[in-house]
């Protein structure tokens, strides 16, 4: 309900250091950022502005944009800041 009522959505989630796979101990684990983006895209029924607020690497915005673009509903658009 909150996602549909909002025009502006801040993604502010935990981004721990990866504990497995490529980049272990050095890279940020973006699974919670990606999960939040998926929740937005599956719930939103109108246009949204999405702001990444977490302490994330510069390229995290591209990951969010990709998730929103490839899974969006017809007629819904997103602006990611």
DRENPAVO-519414 format. One record per atom (N, C-alpha, C): atom name; x, z, y. Coordinates in Angstrom, 1 decimal. Layout:
N
<node><marpa>CA</marpa><c1>X</c1><c3>Z</c3><c2>Y</c2></node>
...
//
This chain:
81
<node><marpa>N</marpa><c1>0.8</c1><c3>0.0</c3><c2>-1.2</c2></node>
<node><marpa>CA</marpa><c1>0.0</c1><c3>0.0</c3><c2>0.0</c2></node>
<node><marpa>C</marpa><c1>0.9</c1><c3>0.0</c3><c2>1.3</c2></node>
<node><marpa>N</marpa><c1>1.9</c1><c3>0.8</c3><c2>1.3</c2></node>
<node><marpa>CA</marpa><c1>2.8</c1><c3>0.9</c3><c2>2.5</c2></node>
<node><marpa>C</marpa><c1>3.5</c1><c3>-0.4</c3><c2>2.8</c2></node>
<node><marpa>N</marpa><c1>3.9</c1><c3>-1.1</c3><c2>1.7</c2></node>
<node><marpa>CA</marpa><c1>4.5</c1><c3>-2.4</c3><c2>1.9</c2></node>
<node><marpa>C</marpa><c1>3.6</c1><c3>-3.4</c3><c2>2.6</c2></node>
<node><marpa>N</marpa><c1>2.4</c1><c3>-3.5</c3><c2>2.1</c2></node>
<node><marpa>CA</marpa><c1>1.4</c1><c3>-4.4</c3><c2>2.7</c2></node>
<node><marpa>C</marpa><c1>1.0</c1><c3>-4.0</c3><c2>4.1</c2></node>
<node><marpa>N</marpa><c1>1.0</c1><c3>-2.8</c3><c2>4.5</c2></node>
<node><marpa>CA</marpa><c1>0.6</c1><c3>-2.4</c3><c2>5.8</c2></node>
<node><marpa>C</marpa><c1>1.8</c1><c3>-2.5</c3><c2>6.8</c2></node>
<node><marpa>N</marpa><c1>3.0</c1><c3>-2.6</c3><c2>6.4</c2></node>
<node><marpa>CA</marpa><c1>4.2</c1><c3>-2.7</c3><c2>7.3</c2></node>
<node><marpa>C</marpa><c1>4.5</c1><c3>-4.1</c3><c2>7.7</c2></node>
<node><marpa>N</marpa><c1>5.0</c1><c3>-4.2</c3><c2>8.9</c2></node>
<node><marpa>CA</marpa><c1>5.5</c1><c3>-5.5</c3><c2>9.4</c2></node>
<node><marpa>C</marpa><c1>7.0</c1><c3>-5.5</c3><c2>9.2</c2></node>
<node><marpa>N</marpa><c1>7.6</c1><c3>-4.3</c3><c2>9.3</c2></node>
<node><marpa>CA</marpa><c1>9.0</c1><c3>-4.2</c3><c2>9.3</c2></node>
<node><marpa>C</marpa><c1>9.4</c1><c3>-3.2</c3><c2>8.1</c2></node>
<node><marpa>N</marpa><c1>10.3</c1><c3>-3.6</c3><c2>7.2</c2></node>
<node><marpa>CA</marpa><c1>10.6</c1><c3>-2.7</c3><c2>6.1</c2></node>
<node><marpa>C</marpa><c1>12.1</c1><c3>-2.5</c3><c2>6.1</c2></node>
<node><marpa>N</marpa><c1>12.5</c1><c3>-1.2</c3><c2>6.1</c2></node>
<node><marpa>CA</marpa><c1>13.9</c1><c3>-0.9</c3><c2>5.9</c2></node>
<node><marpa>C</marpa><c1>14.2</c1><c3>-0.6</c3><c2>4.5</c2></node>
<node><marpa>N</marpa><c1>15.3</c1><c3>-1.2</c3><c2>4.0</c2></node>
<node><marpa>CA</marpa><c1>15.8</c1><c3>-0.9</c3><c2>2.6</c2></node>
<node><marpa>C</marpa><c1>16.9</c1><c3>0.1</c3><c2>2.8</c2></node>
<node><marpa>N</marpa><c1>16.7</c1><c3>1.3</c3><c2>2.5</c2></node>
<node><marpa>CA</marpa><c1>17.7</c1><c3>2.4</c3><c2>2.6</c2></node>
<node><marpa>C</marpa><c1>17.8</c1><c3>3.1</c3><c2>1.3</c2></node>
<node><marpa>N</marpa><c1>18.6</c1><c3>2.7</c3><c2>0.4</c2></node>
<node><marpa>CA</marpa><c1>18.7</c1><c3>3.2</c3><c2>-0.9</c2></node>
<node><marpa>C</marpa><c1>20.2</c1><c3>3.6</c3><c2>-1.3</c2></node>
<node><marpa>N</marpa><c1>20.4</c1><c3>4.3</c3><c2>-2.3</c2></node>
<node><marpa>CA</marpa><c1>21.7</c1><c3>4.7</c3><c2>-2.8</c2></node>
<node><marpa>C</marpa><c1>22.5</c1><c3>3.4</c3><c2>-3.2</c2></node>
<node><marpa>N</marpa><c1>23.7</c1><c3>3.3</c3><c2>-2.8</c2></node>
<node><marpa>CA</marpa><c1>24.6</c1><c3>2.3</c3><c2>-3.3</c2></node>
<node><marpa>C</marpa><c1>25.9</c1><c3>2.8</c3><c2>-3.7</c2></node>
<node><marpa>N</marpa><c1>25.9</c1><c3>3.4</c3><c2>-4.9</c2></node>
<node><marpa>CA</marpa><c1>27.1</c1><c3>4.1</c3><c2>-5.5</c2></node>
<node><marpa>C</marpa><c1>28.2</c1><c3>3.0</c3><c2>-5.8</c2></node>
<node><marpa>N</marpa><c1>29.4</c1><c3>3.5</c3><c2>-6.1</c2></node>
<node><marpa>CA</marpa><c1>30.4</c1><c3>2.6</c3><c2>-6.6</c2></node>
<node><marpa>C</marpa><c1>30.1</c1><c3>2.3</c3><c2>-8.1</c2></node>
<node><marpa>N</marpa><c1>30.3</c1><c3>1.0</c3><c2>-8.4</c2></node>
<node><marpa>CA</marpa><c1>30.0</c1><c3>0.6</c3><c2>-9.8</c2></node>
<node><marpa>C</marpa><c1>30.8</c1><c3>1.4</c3><c2>-10.8</c2></node>
<node><marpa>N</marpa><c1>30.1</c1><c3>1.8</c3><c2>-11.9</c2></node>
<node><marpa>CA</marpa><c1>30.7</c1><c3>2.6</c3><c2>-12.9</c2></node>
<node><marpa>C</marpa><c1>30.9</c1><c3>1.8</c3><c2>-14.2</c2></node>
<node><marpa>N</marpa><c1>30.6</c1><c3>0.5</c3><c2>-14.2</c2></node>
<node><marpa>CA</marpa><c1>30.7</c1><c3>-0.4</c3><c2>-15.3</c2></node>
<node><marpa>C</marpa><c1>30.9</c1><c3>-1.8</c3><c2>-14.9</c2></node>
<node><marpa>N</marpa><c1>31.4</c1><c3>-2.7</c3><c2>-15.8</c2></node>
<node><marpa>CA</marpa><c1>31.6</c1><c3>-4.1</c3><c2>-15.5</c2></node>
<node><marpa>C</marpa><c1>32.6</c1><c3>-4.5</c3><c2>-14.5</c2></node>
<node><marpa>N</marpa><c1>32.5</c1><c3>-5.7</c3><c2>-14.0</c2></node>
<node><marpa>CA</marpa><c1>33.5</c1><c3>-6.2</c3><c2>-13.1</c2></node>
<node><marpa>C</marpa><c1>33.4</c1><c3>-5.4</c3><c2>-11.8</c2></node>
<node><marpa>N</marpa><c1>34.6</c1><c3>-5.0</c3><c2>-11.3</c2></node>
<node><marpa>CA</marpa><c1>34.6</c1><c3>-4.2</c3><c2>-10.0</c2></node>
<node><marpa>C</marpa><c1>34.4</c1><c3>-2.7</c3><c2>-10.2</c2></node>
<node><marpa>N</marpa><c1>34.5</c1><c3>-2.2</c3><c2>-11.4</c2></node>
<node><marpa>CA</marpa><c1>34.3</c1><c3>-0.8</c3><c2>-11.7</c2></node>
<node><marpa>C</marpa><c1>35.2</c1><c3>0.0</c3><c2>-10.8</c2></node>
<node><marpa>N</marpa><c1>34.7</c1><c3>1.0</c3><c2>-10.1</c2></node>
<node><marpa>CA</marpa><c1>35.4</c1><c3>1.9</c3><c2>-9.3</c2></node>
<node><marpa>C</marpa><c1>35.8</c1><c3>1.4</c3><c2>-7.9</c2></node>
<node><marpa>N</marpa><c1>35.5</c1><c3>0.1</c3><c2>-7.7</c2></node>
<node><marpa>CA</marpa><c1>35.8</c1><c3>-0.5</c3><c2>-6.4</c2></node>
<node><marpa>C</marpa><c1>34.6</c1><c3>-1.1</c3><c2>-5.7</c2></node>
<node><marpa>N</marpa><c1>33.7</c1><c3>-1.8</c3><c2>-6.4</c2></node>
<node><marpa>CA</marpa><c1>32.6</c1><c3>-2.5</c3><c2>-5.8</c2></node>
<node><marpa>C</marpa><c1>31.4</c1><c3>-1.7</c3><c2>-5.7</c2></node>
<node><marpa>N</marpa><c1>30.5</c1><c3>-2.0</c3><c2>-4.8</c2></node>
<node><marpa>CA</marpa><c1>29.2</c1><c3>-1.3</c3><c2>-4.7</c2></node>
<node><marpa>C</marpa><c1>28.2</c1><c3>-1.8</c3><c2>-5.7</c2></node>
<node><marpa>N</marpa><c1>27.5</c1><c3>-0.8</c3><c2>-6.3</c2></node>
<node><marpa>CA</marpa><c1>26.5</c1><c3>-1.1</c3><c2>-7.3</c2></node>
<node><marpa>C</marpa><c1>25.2</c1><c3>-1.4</c3><c2>-6.5</c2></node>
<node><marpa>N</marpa><c1>24.8</c1><c3>-2.7</c3><c2>-6.5</c2></node>
<node><marpa>CA</marpa><c1>23.6</c1><c3>-3.1</c3><c2>-5.7</c2></node>
<node><marpa>C</marpa><c1>22.3</c1><c3>-3.1</c3><c2>-6.4</c2></node>
<node><marpa>N</marpa><c1>22.2</c1><c3>-2.5</c3><c2>-7.6</c2></node>
<node><marpa>CA</marpa><c1>21.0</c1><c3>-2.6</c3><c2>-8.4</c2></node>
<node><marpa>C</marpa><c1>19.8</c1><c3>-2.0</c3><c2>-7.6</c2></node>
<node><marpa>N</marpa><c1>20.0</c1><c3>-0.9</c3><c2>-6.9</c2></node>
<node><marpa>CA</marpa><c1>18.9</c1><c3>-0.3</c3><c2>-6.2</c2></node>
<node><marpa>C</marpa><c1>18.4</c1><c3>-1.1</c3><c2>-5.0</c2></node>
<node><marpa>N</marpa><c1>19.4</c1><c3>-1.8</c3><c2>-4.3</c2></node>
<node><marpa>CA</marpa><c1>19.0</c1><c3>-2.7</c3><c2>-3.2</c2></node>
<node><marpa>C</marpa><c1>18.2</c1><c3>-3.9</c3><c2>-3.8</c2></node>
<node><marpa>N</marpa><c1>18.7</c1><c3>-4.4</c3><c2>-4.9</c2></node>
<node><marpa>CA</marpa><c1>18.0</c1><c3>-5.6</c3><c2>-5.6</c2></node>
<node><marpa>C</marpa><c1>16.6</c1><c3>-5.1</c3><c2>-6.1</c2></node>
<node><marpa>N</marpa><c1>16.5</c1><c3>-3.9</c3><c2>-6.6</c2></node>
<node><marpa>CA</marpa><c1>15.2</c1><c3>-3.4</c3><c2>-7.1</c2></node>
<node><marpa>C</marpa><c1>14.2</c1><c3>-3.3</c3><c2>-6.0</c2></node>
<node><marpa>N</marpa><c1>14.7</c1><c3>-2.8</c3><c2>-4.8</c2></node>
<node><marpa>CA</marpa><c1>13.8</c1><c3>-2.6</c3><c2>-3.7</c2></node>
<node><marpa>C</marpa><c1>13.4</c1><c3>-4.0</c3><c2>-3.2</c2></node>
<node><marpa>N</marpa><c1>14.2</c1><c3>-5.0</c3><c2>-3.2</c2></node>
<node><marpa>CA</marpa><c1>13.8</c1><c3>-6.3</c3><c2>-2.8</c2></node>
<node><marpa>C</marpa><c1>12.8</c1><c3>-6.9</c3><c2>-3.7</c2></node>
<node><marpa>N</marpa><c1>13.0</c1><c3>-6.7</c3><c2>-5.0</c2></node>
<node><marpa>CA</marpa><c1>12.0</c1><c3>-7.2</c3><c2>-6.0</c2></node>
<node><marpa>C</marpa><c1>10.6</c1><c3>-6.5</c3><c2>-5.8</c2></node>
<node><marpa>N</marpa><c1>10.7</c1><c3>-5.2</c3><c2>-5.5</c2></node>
<node><marpa>CA</marpa><c1>9.4</c1><c3>-4.5</c3><c2>-5.3</c2></node>
<node><marpa>C</marpa><c1>8.7</c1><c3>-5.0</c3><c2>-4.0</c2></node>
<node><marpa>N</marpa><c1>9.4</c1><c3>-5.3</c3><c2>-3.0</c2></node>
<node><marpa>CA</marpa><c1>8.8</c1><c3>-5.9</c3><c2>-1.8</c2></node>
<node><marpa>C</marpa><c1>8.2</c1><c3>-7.3</c3><c2>-2.1</c2></node>
<node><marpa>N</marpa><c1>9.0</c1><c3>-8.1</c3><c2>-2.8</c2></node>
<node><marpa>CA</marpa><c1>8.5</c1><c3>-9.5</c3><c2>-3.0</c2></node>
<node><marpa>C</marpa><c1>7.3</c1><c3>-9.5</c3><c2>-4.0</c2></node>
<node><marpa>N</marpa><c1>7.2</c1><c3>-8.6</c3><c2>-4.9</c2></node>
<node><marpa>CA</marpa><c1>6.1</c1><c3>-8.5</c3><c2>-5.8</c2></node>
<node><marpa>C</marpa><c1>4.8</c1><c3>-7.9</c3><c2>-5.2</c2></node>
<node><marpa>N</marpa><c1>5.0</c1><c3>-7.2</c3><c2>-4.1</c2></node>
<node><marpa>CA</marpa><c1>3.9</c1><c3>-6.4</c3><c2>-3.5</c2></node>
<node><marpa>C</marpa><c1>3.4</c1><c3>-7.1</c3><c2>-2.2</c2></node>
<node><marpa>N</marpa><c1>4.2</c1><c3>-7.6</c3><c2>-1.4</c2></node>
<node><marpa>CA</marpa><c1>3.9</c1><c3>-8.2</c3><c2>-0.1</c2></node>
<node><marpa>C</marpa><c1>2.9</c1><c3>-9.3</c3><c2>-0.2</c2></node>
<node><marpa>N</marpa><c1>1.9</c1><c3>-9.3</c3><c2>0.6</c2></node>
<node><marpa>CA</marpa><c1>0.9</c1><c3>-10.4</c3><c2>0.7</c2></node>
<node><marpa>C</marpa><c1>0.9</c1><c3>-11.0</c3><c2>2.1</c2></node>
<node><marpa>N</marpa><c1>1.8</c1><c3>-10.6</c3><c2>3.0</c2></node>
<node><marpa>CA</marpa><c1>1.9</c1><c3>-11.2</c3><c2>4.3</c2></node>
<node><marpa>C</marpa><c1>3.4</c1><c3>-11.2</c3><c2>4.7</c2></node>
<node><marpa>N</marpa><c1>3.7</c1><c3>-11.9</c3><c2>5.8</c2></node>
<node><marpa>CA</marpa><c1>5.0</c1><c3>-12.0</c3><c2>6.3</c2></node>
<node><marpa>C</marpa><c1>5.7</c1><c3>-10.7</c3><c2>6.6</c2></node>
<node><marpa>N</marpa><c1>7.0</c1><c3>-10.5</c3><c2>6.3</c2></node>
<node><marpa>CA</marpa><c1>7.7</c1><c3>-9.2</c3><c2>6.5</c2></node>
<node><marpa>C</marpa><c1>9.0</c1><c3>-9.5</c3><c2>7.1</c2></node>
<node><marpa>N</marpa><c1>9.5</c1><c3>-8.5</c3><c2>7.9</c2></node>
<node><marpa>CA</marpa><c1>10.9</c1><c3>-8.4</c3><c2>8.3</c2></node>
<node><marpa>C</marpa><c1>11.5</c1><c3>-7.3</c3><c2>7.5</c2></node>
<node><marpa>N</marpa><c1>12.6</c1><c3>-7.7</c3><c2>6.8</c2></node>
<node><marpa>CA</marpa><c1>13.3</c1><c3>-6.8</c3><c2>5.9</c2></node>
<node><marpa>C</marpa><c1>14.7</c1><c3>-6.4</c3><c2>6.5</c2></node>
<node><marpa>N</marpa><c1>14.9</c1><c3>-5.2</c3><c2>6.7</c2></node>
<node><marpa>CA</marpa><c1>16.2</c1><c3>-4.7</c3><c2>7.2</c2></node>
<node><marpa>C</marpa><c1>17.0</c1><c3>-4.0</c3><c2>6.2</c2></node>
<node><marpa>N</marpa><c1>18.2</c1><c3>-4.4</c3><c2>5.9</c2></node>
<node><marpa>CA</marpa><c1>19.1</c1><c3>-3.7</c3><c2>5.0</c2></node>
<node><marpa>C</marpa><c1>19.8</c1><c3>-2.6</c3><c2>5.8</c2></node>
<node><marpa>N</marpa><c1>19.5</c1><c3>-1.3</c3><c2>5.4</c2></node>
<node><marpa>CA</marpa><c1>20.0</c1><c3>-0.2</c3><c2>6.1</c2></node>
<node><marpa>C</marpa><c1>21.0</c1><c3>0.6</c3><c2>5.3</c2></node>
<node><marpa>N</marpa><c1>21.2</c1><c3>0.3</c3><c2>4.1</c2></node>
<node><marpa>CA</marpa><c1>22.1</c1><c3>1.0</c3><c2>3.2</c2></node>
<node><marpa>C</marpa><c1>23.5</c1><c3>0.6</c3><c2>3.6</c2></node>
<node><marpa>N</marpa><c1>24.5</c1><c3>1.5</c3><c2>3.2</c2></node>
<node><marpa>CA</marpa><c1>25.9</c1><c3>1.2</c3><c2>3.4</c2></node>
<node><marpa>C</marpa><c1>26.2</c1><c3>0.2</c3><c2>2.2</c2></node>
<node><marpa>N</marpa><c1>26.2</c1><c3>-1.1</c3><c2>2.5</c2></node>
<node><marpa>CA</marpa><c1>26.4</c1><c3>-2.1</c3><c2>1.5</c2></node>
<node><marpa>C</marpa><c1>27.4</c1><c3>-3.1</c3><c2>2.0</c2></node>
<node><marpa>N</marpa><c1>28.0</c1><c3>-3.9</c3><c2>1.1</c2></node>
<node><marpa>CA</marpa><c1>28.9</c1><c3>-4.9</c3><c2>1.5</c2></node>
<node><marpa>C</marpa><c1>28.2</c1><c3>-6.0</c3><c2>2.3</c2></node>
<node><marpa>N</marpa><c1>28.9</c1><c3>-6.8</c3><c2>3.0</c2></node>
<node><marpa>CA</marpa><c1>28.4</c1><c3>-7.8</c3><c2>3.9</c2></node>
<node><marpa>C</marpa><c1>27.5</c1><c3>-8.8</c3><c2>3.1</c2></node>
<node><marpa>N</marpa><c1>27.9</c1><c3>-9.2</c3><c2>1.9</c2></node>
<node><marpa>CA</marpa><c1>27.2</c1><c3>-10.2</c3><c2>1.2</c2></node>
<node><marpa>C</marpa><c1>25.9</c1><c3>-9.7</c3><c2>0.6</c2></node>
<node><marpa>N</marpa><c1>25.5</c1><c3>-8.4</c3><c2>0.7</c2></node>
<node><marpa>CA</marpa><c1>24.3</c1><c3>-7.8</c3><c2>0.1</c2></node>
<node><marpa>C</marpa><c1>23.1</c1><c3>-8.5</c3><c2>0.7</c2></node>
<node><marpa>N</marpa><c1>23.1</c1><c3>-8.9</c3><c2>2.0</c2></node>
<node><marpa>CA</marpa><c1>22.0</c1><c3>-9.6</c3><c2>2.6</c2></node>
<node><marpa>C</marpa><c1>21.7</c1><c3>-10.9</c3><c2>1.9</c2></node>
<node><marpa>N</marpa><c1>22.7</c1><c3>-11.6</c3><c2>1.5</c2></node>
<node><marpa>CA</marpa><c1>22.5</c1><c3>-12.8</c3><c2>0.7</c2></node>
<node><marpa>C</marpa><c1>21.8</c1><c3>-12.6</c3><c2>-0.6</c2></node>
<node><marpa>N</marpa><c1>22.1</c1><c3>-11.5</c3><c2>-1.2</c2></node>
<node><marpa>CA</marpa><c1>21.4</c1><c3>-11.1</c3><c2>-2.5</c2></node>
<node><marpa>C</marpa><c1>19.9</c1><c3>-10.9</c3><c2>-2.2</c2></node>
<node><marpa>N</marpa><c1>19.6</c1><c3>-10.1</c3><c2>-1.2</c2></node>
<node><marpa>CA</marpa><c1>18.3</c1><c3>-9.8</c3><c2>-0.8</c2></node>
<node><marpa>C</marpa><c1>17.5</c1><c3>-11.1</c3><c2>-0.5</c2></node>
<node><marpa>N</marpa><c1>18.1</c1><c3>-12.0</c3><c2>0.3</c2></node>
<node><marpa>CA</marpa><c1>17.5</c1><c3>-13.2</c3><c2>0.7</c2></node>
<node><marpa>C</marpa><c1>17.2</c1><c3>-14.1</c3><c2>-0.6</c2></node>
<node><marpa>N</marpa><c1>18.1</c1><c3>-14.1</c3><c2>-1.5</c2></node>
<node><marpa>CA</marpa><c1>17.9</c1><c3>-14.9</c3><c2>-2.7</c2></node>
<node><marpa>C</marpa><c1>16.7</c1><c3>-14.4</c3><c2>-3.5</c2></node>
<node><marpa>N</marpa><c1>16.6</c1><c3>-13.1</c3><c2>-3.7</c2></node>
<node><marpa>CA</marpa><c1>15.5</c1><c3>-12.5</c3><c2>-4.4</c2></node>
<node><marpa>C</marpa><c1>14.2</c1><c3>-12.8</c3><c2>-3.8</c2></node>
<node><marpa>N</marpa><c1>14.1</c1><c3>-12.6</c3><c2>-2.4</c2></node>
<node><marpa>CA</marpa><c1>12.9</c1><c3>-12.8</c3><c2>-1.7</c2></node>
<node><marpa>C</marpa><c1>12.5</c1><c3>-14.3</c3><c2>-1.7</c2></node>
<node><marpa>N</marpa><c1>13.5</c1><c3>-15.2</c3><c2>-1.6</c2></node>
<node><marpa>CA</marpa><c1>13.2</c1><c3>-16.6</c3><c2>-1.5</c2></node>
<node><marpa>C</marpa><c1>12.7</c1><c3>-17.2</c3><c2>-2.9</c2></node>
<node><marpa>N</marpa><c1>13.4</c1><c3>-16.8</c3><c2>-3.9</c2></node>
<node><marpa>CA</marpa><c1>13.0</c1><c3>-17.4</c3><c2>-5.2</c2></node>
<node><marpa>C</marpa><c1>11.8</c1><c3>-16.8</c3><c2>-5.9</c2></node>
<node><marpa>N</marpa><c1>11.3</c1><c3>-15.6</c3><c2>-5.4</c2></node>
<node><marpa>CA</marpa><c1>10.2</c1><c3>-15.0</c3><c2>-6.0</c2></node>
<node><marpa>C</marpa><c1>9.0</c1><c3>-14.9</c3><c2>-5.1</c2></node>
<node><marpa>N</marpa><c1>9.0</c1><c3>-15.4</c3><c2>-3.9</c2></node>
<node><marpa>CA</marpa><c1>8.0</c1><c3>-15.2</c3><c2>-2.9</c2></node>
<node><marpa>C</marpa><c1>6.6</c1><c3>-15.8</c3><c2>-3.3</c2></node>
<node><marpa>N</marpa><c1>5.6</c1><c3>-15.2</c3><c2>-2.8</c2></node>
<node><marpa>CA</marpa><c1>4.2</c1><c3>-15.8</c3><c2>-3.0</c2></node>
<node><marpa>C</marpa><c1>4.0</c1><c3>-16.9</c3><c2>-2.0</c2></node>
<node><marpa>N</marpa><c1>3.2</c1><c3>-17.9</c3><c2>-2.3</c2></node>
<node><marpa>CA</marpa><c1>2.9</c1><c3>-19.0</c3><c2>-1.4</c2></node>
<node><marpa>C</marpa><c1>2.3</c1><c3>-18.4</c3><c2>-0.1</c2></node>
<node><marpa>N</marpa><c1>2.8</c1><c3>-18.9</c3><c2>1.1</c2></node>
<node><marpa>CA</marpa><c1>2.3</c1><c3>-18.5</c3><c2>2.3</c2></node>
<node><marpa>C</marpa><c1>2.9</c1><c3>-17.2</c3><c2>2.9</c2></node>
<node><marpa>N</marpa><c1>3.8</c1><c3>-16.6</c3><c2>2.1</c2></node>
<node><marpa>CA</marpa><c1>4.5</c1><c3>-15.4</c3><c2>2.6</c2></node>
<node><marpa>C</marpa><c1>5.9</c1><c3>-15.7</c3><c2>2.9</c2></node>
<node><marpa>N</marpa><c1>6.4</c1><c3>-15.3</c3><c2>4.1</c2></node>
<node><marpa>CA</marpa><c1>7.8</c1><c3>-15.5</c3><c2>4.4</c2></node>
<node><marpa>C</marpa><c1>8.5</c1><c3>-14.2</c3><c2>4.8</c2></node>
<node><marpa>N</marpa><c1>9.8</c1><c3>-14.2</c3><c2>4.8</c2></node>
<node><marpa>CA</marpa><c1>10.6</c1><c3>-13.1</c3><c2>5.0</c2></node>
<node><marpa>C</marpa><c1>11.7</c1><c3>-13.4</c3><c2>6.0</c2></node>
<node><marpa>N</marpa><c1>12.0</c1><c3>-12.5</c3><c2>6.9</c2></node>
<node><marpa>CA</marpa><c1>13.2</c1><c3>-12.5</c3><c2>7.7</c2></node>
<node><marpa>C</marpa><c1>14.0</c1><c3>-11.3</c3><c2>7.3</c2></node>
<node><marpa>N</marpa><c1>15.3</c1><c3>-11.6</c3><c2>7.0</c2></node>
<node><marpa>CA</marpa><c1>16.2</c1><c3>-10.5</c3><c2>6.5</c2></node>
<node><marpa>C</marpa><c1>17.2</c1><c3>-10.2</c3><c2>7.6</c2></node>
<node><marpa>N</marpa><c1>17.3</c1><c3>-9.0</c3><c2>8.0</c2></node>
<node><marpa>CA</marpa><c1>18.3</c1><c3>-8.6</c3><c2>9.0</c2></node>
<node><marpa>C</marpa><c1>19.3</c1><c3>-7.6</c3><c2>8.4</c2></node>
//
